[in-house]
Amino acid sequence: MVTPSNQVKPPQMEAIPVHLPHWRHRVYAILGLSLVCLAVMAFATTVGSVHIPFLTTVNVLLSKLSFVKITPAWPEATETIILAMRLPRVILAGLVGAALSLAGATYQGLFRNPLADPYLIGVAQGAALGAVIGFVLPLHGQEIGFGITPLLAFAGAVLSVSVVYMLARVGKTLPTTTLILAGVALGALLGSVVSYLIITSGDAAQGIIFWLMGSFSLSSWGEVRVVLPYVVAGTTITLLYGRSLNVMQLDEEQAHQLGINVEKVKLILLAAATLITAAAVSFVGTIGFVGIIIPHIVRLMWGPDHRLLLPMSVLTGAIFMVVTDLVSRTILAPAEVPVGIITAFCGVPFFLYLLRRKKMSVFF
């Protein structure tokens, strides 16, 4: 007779790497961080060359809600500054931070690689090439509201990932190792093309470099309206697959045995993560490190369960990007520092910390 101490646990139970918190804990955590995110965004709207009291900002924002009745007690210029200039920038920063963080968490879960980021399979390089072409070509496209460069950047990002996908696909399967290698190879090729175009672009080189480093200086409601549907749709789709990502942390064969259509899940999540990343970087440039550091911070604070990790990455990424954009536009005011420089200052030390960890498996 086998004693309890000698019994062997089933492999799938032994390998499951996540602690599953109670649903109430997940709800409380998401609601709490949502309130923090709203407060940070409201505070960021008050800061600028013209100081606006926090309570005034809150009242202006609440006055635009149909179910709130507030008598205006502020100058019309204050409302214009908040609603037409600062608020779209803050919202766009939040959307971009949410998109990059969610995409990073998704890629890390799919590839089971703690150093994966949203640009791993060529999104950044494709967007950069499209943007550079937009700067070089004598086209403006202002009739669509925001110029031709974001459209070309988005098209370049999507096309780049599509090429990587076709190169990596083997029959009906998509080996993740092949996908990563194809992305690295194509990214190197596109990067060299971008470098050549910058050298030969003449007076446009300065604008190209500033775009590549990331900036929210030209944010408007038109850009928010374009980015918002992609982020909302991509986030909704990704959150539905939180449980599947948990199961896929075992390995693909065990996930398949547990009822997960691994290839279908990989295709859907890759498409969703790629689209939200492409939409984000097409307007503000290739902002680095957000997709690496935010998912890891969330794991360290709330654990690796993707049902909580994904929504918390969305909210934490939004907060982080709003704060870094606030720093970028105030640290050397009235001049602006590209936000990519600020995220690099934050991300590089954390990235080195991850590389120095002796037991990377604690994340998965």
SVG drawing of the C-alpha trace seen along z (x, -y; Angstrom):
<svg xmlns="http://www.w3.org/2000/svg" viewBox="-28 -84 52 86">
<polyline fill="none" stroke="black" stroke-width="0.4" points="0.0,0.0 1.3,-3.4 1.5,-5.8 0.4,-9.5 4.0,-10.6 5.1,-8.5 2.2,-9.4 3.1,-11.3 1.0,-14.3 -0.3,-14.5 2.1,-16.4 -0.4,-19.1 -1.0,-20.0 2.7,-20.0 3.5,-22.4 0.7,-25.0 2.8,-28.1 0.1,-30.6 -1.8,-31.3 -5.4,-31.9 -6.8,-34.8 -10.4,-35.0 -12.6,-36.8 -13.4,-39.5 -9.7,-40.2 -9.4,-40.7 -12.4,-43.1 -11.2,-45.1 -7.6,-45.4 -8.9,-46.5 -11.4,-49.0 -8.8,-50.5 -6.2,-50.9 -8.8,-52.4 -9.5,-55.1 -5.7,-55.8 -5.5,-56.0 -8.3,-58.5 -6.8,-60.6 -3.3,-60.6 -4.8,-61.6 -6.8,-64.4 -3.7,-65.7 -1.6,-65.6 -4.3,-67.7 -3.7,-70.5 0.1,-70.8 1.4,-73.0 2.6,-76.5 -0.7,-77.7 -1.4,-76.3 -4.9,-75.2 -6.1,-74.1 -6.9,-70.4 -10.4,-71.0 -11.1,-73.3 -9.9,-70.7 -12.1,-68.1 -15.1,-70.4 -14.5,-71.2 -14.3,-67.5 -17.4,-66.6 -19.4,-69.4 -19.2,-67.6 -21.1,-64.6 -24.8,-64.7 -25.9,-63.6 -23.7,-66.1 -24.9,-69.7 -22.1,-72.2 -22.4,-75.9 -19.2,-77.1 -17.1,-79.4 -14.0,-79.4 -12.8,-81.4 -13.6,-80.0 -9.9,-80.0 -9.3,-77.5 -11.9,-75.1 -10.3,-75.4 -6.9,-74.6 -8.1,-71.6 -10.5,-70.1 -8.8,-71.1 -5.1,-70.9 -4.3,-68.9 -7.0,-66.3 -6.4,-64.7 -2.7,-64.4 -3.3,-62.8 -5.8,-60.3 -3.6,-59.4 -0.7,-58.9 -2.9,-56.6 -4.0,-54.6 -0.5,-54.2 0.8,-53.1 -2.1,-50.6 -1.5,-49.2 2.2,-48.7 1.9,-47.2 -0.9,-44.8 1.0,-43.8 4.2,-43.1 2.3,-41.0 0.7,-39.1 3.9,-38.4 5.7,-37.3 2.9,-34.9 2.7,-33.5 6.5,-33.1 7.0,-32.2 9.9,-34.6 10.2,-37.2 12.2,-39.6 9.7,-39.6 8.4,-43.1 5.8,-44.5 8.5,-45.1 9.9,-41.6 8.6,-40.5 9.2,-43.7 6.4,-46.1 8.7,-48.9 11.0,-48.5 8.1,-48.3 6.4,-51.4 9.7,-53.3 10.2,-52.5 6.6,-53.6 7.1,-56.8 10.4,-57.7 8.8,-57.2 6.0,-59.5 8.5,-62.2 10.4,-61.8 7.5,-61.7 6.1,-65.1 2.6,-64.1 0.7,-65.6 -2.7,-64.0 -4.0,-66.8 -7.5,-66.3 -7.8,-63.1 -7.0,-65.2 -3.6,-63.9 -1.3,-63.6 0.1,-60.7 2.9,-59.7 0.7,-57.8 -1.0,-55.9 2.2,-54.8 3.6,-53.9 0.6,-51.7 0.7,-50.1 4.5,-49.4 4.0,-47.8 1.2,-45.5 3.0,-44.6 6.2,-43.8 4.5,-41.4 2.6,-39.8 5.8,-39.0 7.3,-37.6 4.2,-35.5 4.4,-34.1 8.1,-33.3 7.7,-31.6 4.6,-29.5 5.3,-25.8 2.2,-24.1 -0.6,-24.7 1.7,-25.4 3.6,-28.6 6.8,-27.7 7.5,-30.6 11.3,-30.2 11.1,-30.5 8.7,-33.5 11.2,-35.3 14.1,-34.6 12.2,-35.8 11.2,-38.9 14.8,-39.7 16.1,-39.1 13.5,-41.2 13.9,-43.9 17.6,-44.1 17.0,-44.5 14.3,-47.2 16.5,-49.0 19.3,-49.3 16.9,-50.7 15.6,-53.2 19.2,-54.3 20.0,-54.8 16.8,-56.9 17.6,-59.1 21.1,-59.7 19.8,-60.7 16.7,-62.6 18.3,-66.0 16.3,-68.5 13.7,-65.9 16.3,-64.0 15.6,-66.0 11.9,-65.4 12.4,-61.7 14.8,-61.3 12.4,-63.1 9.5,-60.9 11.6,-57.7 12.3,-58.8 8.6,-59.2 6.5,-62.3 3.0,-63.3 3.5,-67.0 1.1,-66.9 -1.7,-65.0 -5.3,-65.8 -8.8,-64.4 -8.5,-63.1 -5.6,-60.8 -7.5,-59.7 -10.5,-58.8 -8.3,-56.6 -6.3,-54.8 -9.2,-54.2 -11.1,-51.6 -8.0,-49.5 -7.0,-49.6 -10.5,-48.8 -11.1,-46.0 -7.6,-44.5 -7.9,-44.7 -11.3,-43.1 -10.1,-40.2 -6.9,-39.7 -8.7,-39.7 -11.0,-36.9 -7.9,-34.7 -6.5,-35.2 -7.3,-31.6 -5.9,-30.2 -2.6,-32.0 -2.5,-30.6 -2.8,-27.0 -0.2,-27.7 2.4,-28.4 2.8,-24.6 3.8,-23.8 1.9,-23.6 1.4,-19.9 -0.1,-19.9 -2.2,-22.9 -3.6,-21.1 -4.4,-18.1 -6.3,-20.4 -8.6,-21.6 -6.8,-24.7 -6.5,-25.2 -3.0,-26.5 -2.5,-27.6 -5.8,-29.4 -5.0,-31.2 -1.5,-32.2 -2.9,-33.6 -5.7,-35.6 -3.4,-37.0 -0.6,-37.9 -3.1,-39.7 -4.6,-41.6 -1.3,-42.6 0.2,-43.6 -2.8,-45.8 -2.9,-47.7 0.9,-48.2 0.8,-49.4 -2.0,-51.8 -0.1,-53.2 3.3,-53.7 1.9,-55.1 1.1,-58.4 3.7,-58.8 6.8,-56.9 8.5,-53.8 8.6,-54.3 10.7,-51.5 10.8,-49.5 7.1,-50.1 6.1,-46.6 8.9,-45.0 9.0,-46.7 5.2,-47.2 4.2,-43.5 7.0,-42.5 6.1,-45.2 2.5,-43.9 3.7,-40.3 5.8,-41.2 2.9,-43.1 -0.2,-40.9 1.2,-37.6 1.4,-35.9 -2.3,-35.0 -3.1,-36.4 -6.7,-37.0 -5.4,-39.7 -2.1,-40.4 -3.6,-41.6 -6.1,-44.2 -3.6,-45.4 -1.0,-45.8 -3.4,-48.0 -4.0,-50.3 -0.4,-50.4 0.8,-51.0 -1.6,-53.9 -0.5,-55.4 3.2,-55.0 2.9,-56.6 0.9,-59.6 3.5,-60.2 6.4,-59.9 4.8,-62.2 4.2,-64.7 7.9,-64.5 8.9,-64.9 7.0,-68.1 7.9,-69.7 11.5,-68.7 13.0,-71.2 9.9,-73.4 9.1,-75.1 11.2,-72.7 10.1,-69.0 12.2,-65.9 11.2,-63.0 9.2,-60.6 11.3,-57.7 14.3,-59.1 12.3,-59.2 11.1,-55.6 14.6,-54.4 16.0,-56.0 13.3,-54.1 13.5,-50.9 17.2,-50.2 18.0,-49.8 15.0,-47.5 16.0,-45.6 19.5,-45.0 17.9,-44.0 15.9,-41.3 19.1,-40.1 20.9,-39.7 18.2,-37.6 19.5,-34.1 16.0,-32.5 14.1,-33.9 11.6,-31.1 9.9,-32.8 8.0,-34.9 6.5,-31.8"/>
</svg>
